[in-house]
Amino acid sequence: MKRMAMNITLAVATLAVAAGTVSAQTMKAEIPFAFRVGNRVMQPGQYRIIVTSGSTPLLNLLNIDRHEAVLLSTAYLNDVPKRWSAAGLPKLSFLCGEGPCTVSQAWTGEGYALSFQAPRGKNGEPHIAEIVLRRDRAD
């Protein structure tokens, strides 16, 4: 019984430390087109974007009007594109080709750009769509 209590105490302490090392930034964006995340298609609209940093950064996209959310796990971190860092504006980038666009990168205005798995189109060169993010005061 004492061993189980000790294990539970250690687990709670570990979770508290892990939670303390994770931070989140909240932003908003108007996304004017439908886009794909995995096998789900999200509709155009106003989105609250929450980027959680930690051992594996996460991107949470919440459609404010429809109350739909999706969570993306980062595939890898990339250097920030030079034009993004020169402008200093947080960005959300989509890879567009056949079918709906797919989220490909996000940058909060600090650190590395988060990159996500994006399928390649079969015909023609895909194009990139970029949305500027604005800082959100959580209402």
Backbone torsions as a table, in degrees:
resi	resn	phi	psi	omega
1	MET	NA	-42.1	178.9
2	LYS	-63.9	-38.4	-179.9
3	ARG	-62.7	-43.7	179.9
4	MET	-64.1	-41.9	178.2
5	ALA	-62.3	-40.1	178.6
6	MET	-65.1	-43.3	179.0
7	ASN	-62.7	-41.9	178.2
8	ILE	-64.0	-43.0	178.5
9	THR	-61.2	-44.0	178.1
10	LEU	-64.7	-39.4	179.1
11	ALA	-64.2	-43.7	178.6
12	VAL	-63.8	-42.2	179.2
13	ALA	-63.5	-41.8	178.9
14	THR	-62.9	-43.6	177.9
15	LEU	-63.3	-39.4	179.0
16	ALA	-63.5	-42.2	178.2
17	VAL	-66.0	-44.4	179.9
18	ALA	-62.7	-42.5	179.5
19	ALA	-64.4	-33.2	179.6
20	GLY	-70.3	-23.7	-177.9
21	THR	-91.0	-7.2	179.2
22	VAL	-94.9	133.0	175.3
23	SER	-125.8	160.1	-178.2
24	ALA	-135.5	145.7	173.5
25	GLN	-118.7	134.1	-179.0
26	THR	-111.6	132.3	179.4
27	MET	-138.3	170.1	176.3
28	LYS	-126.7	154.0	176.4
29	ALA	-153.0	146.7	171.1
30	GLU	-98.7	112.6	-179.4
31	ILE	-103.8	111.6	-170.2
32	PRO	-86.3	9.8	-177.8
33	PHE	-143.1	157.5	174.9
34	ALA	-70.5	148.0	178.9
35	PHE	-144.4	158.0	-176.2
36	ARG	-103.7	138.8	171.7
37	VAL	-131.6	107.5	-173.7
38	GLY	64.3	-125.6	178.6
39	ASN	-100.7	12.1	-178.0
40	ARG	-107.6	138.8	176.2
41	VAL	-105.6	122.8	178.6
42	MET	-95.5	142.8	-175.8
43	GLN	-86.1	158.3	176.5
44	PRO	-60.3	154.0	177.0
45	GLY	155.6	-171.9	178.5
46	GLN	-88.9	130.1	-175.9
47	TYR	-121.5	141.7	167.1
48	ARG	-96.3	127.2	-177.8
49	ILE	-113.9	124.0	179.3
50	ILE	-118.8	120.2	177.3
51	VAL	-105.4	118.6	180.0
52	THR	-103.5	122.5	178.1
53	SER	-96.3	148.9	-179.4
54	GLY	173.6	-156.2	-179.9
55	SER	-63.7	-36.9	172.3
56	THR	-126.8	102.5	-179.9
57	PRO	-60.6	143.9	-179.0
58	LEU	-122.5	150.3	176.5
59	LEU	-120.5	118.9	178.6
60	ASN	-107.7	121.4	178.4
61	LEU	-111.2	118.4	-178.5
62	LEU	-118.3	117.2	175.1
63	ASN	-75.4	113.1	-173.4
64	ILE	-64.7	-41.0	-176.8
65	ASP	-73.2	-41.5	-173.9
66	ARG	-94.5	-8.4	-178.7
67	HIS	56.1	42.5	175.5
68	GLU	-113.0	141.3	-179.1
69	ALA	-135.3	154.2	175.6
70	VAL	-142.5	146.1	-178.5
71	LEU	-118.8	128.2	179.6
72	LEU	-113.5	134.2	174.2
73	SER	-94.2	137.1	-178.6
74	THR	-67.6	131.7	175.4
75	ALA	-77.9	-43.1	178.1
76	TYR	-164.8	165.9	176.7
77	LEU	-99.5	142.9	-178.4
78	ASN	-127.1	159.0	168.5
79	ASP	-64.8	147.4	179.7
80	VAL	-72.3	132.8	175.5
81	PRO	-54.6	139.3	-174.4
82	LYS	-58.2	-39.0	-179.2
83	ARG	-67.4	-29.6	176.3
84	TRP	-68.9	-49.1	-177.6
85	SER	-66.7	-34.4	177.9
86	ALA	-63.7	-39.6	179.0
87	ALA	-75.9	-28.6	178.4
88	GLY	72.0	16.1	-178.4
89	LEU	-105.0	132.6	175.6
90	PRO	-58.3	144.8	-176.2
91	LYS	-137.0	153.9	169.9
92	LEU	-125.3	125.4	-173.9
93	SER	-114.9	141.9	-179.7
94	PHE	-123.7	142.9	173.2
95	LEU	-99.0	120.6	-174.9
96	CYS	-118.4	136.3	178.9
97	GLY	-159.2	-118.0	175.9
98	GLU	-78.2	133.3	179.6
99	GLY	75.1	-167.2	-178.5
100	PRO	-64.2	153.6	175.2
101	CYS	-64.4	160.1	-179.8
102	THR	-127.2	136.1	176.6
103	VAL	-59.7	127.4	-179.4
104	SER	-119.6	-35.0	-180.0
105	GLN	-148.3	154.9	173.8
106	ALA	-142.7	144.8	176.6
107	TRP	-141.0	131.5	-176.7
108	THR	-88.1	-4.0	-174.8
109	GLY	101.5	-4.1	179.2
110	GLU	-140.5	153.0	173.7
111	GLY	66.3	-150.7	-177.4
112	TYR	-84.2	162.8	171.1
113	ALA	-85.0	138.4	175.8
114	LEU	-87.5	131.1	179.9
115	SER	-115.2	143.5	-176.3
116	PHE	-124.6	155.6	177.2
117	GLN	-64.5	127.5	178.1
118	ALA	-132.7	126.2	-179.6
119	PRO	-67.7	149.8	178.0
120	ARG	-91.7	141.6	177.2
121	GLY	-72.2	156.9	-178.9
122	LYS	-83.3	-40.6	-175.7
123	ASN	-117.2	132.6	175.3
124	GLY	76.7	166.4	179.6
125	GLU	-84.5	131.8	175.6
126	PRO	-70.0	155.2	174.1
127	HIS	-114.9	164.5	-176.7
128	ILE	-106.1	135.1	172.3
129	ALA	-115.4	131.6	-179.2
130	GLU	-119.4	136.9	178.4
131	ILE	-118.4	130.6	176.3
132	VAL	-80.4	133.4	177.9
133	LEU	-97.2	145.3	173.6
134	ARG	-119.0	142.4	-178.8
135	ARG	-58.7	142.4	-176.4
136	ASP	-117.1	132.0	170.0
137	ARG	-92.6	110.2	-174.9
138	ALA	-51.3	114.0	-179.9
139	ASP	-87.1	NA	NA
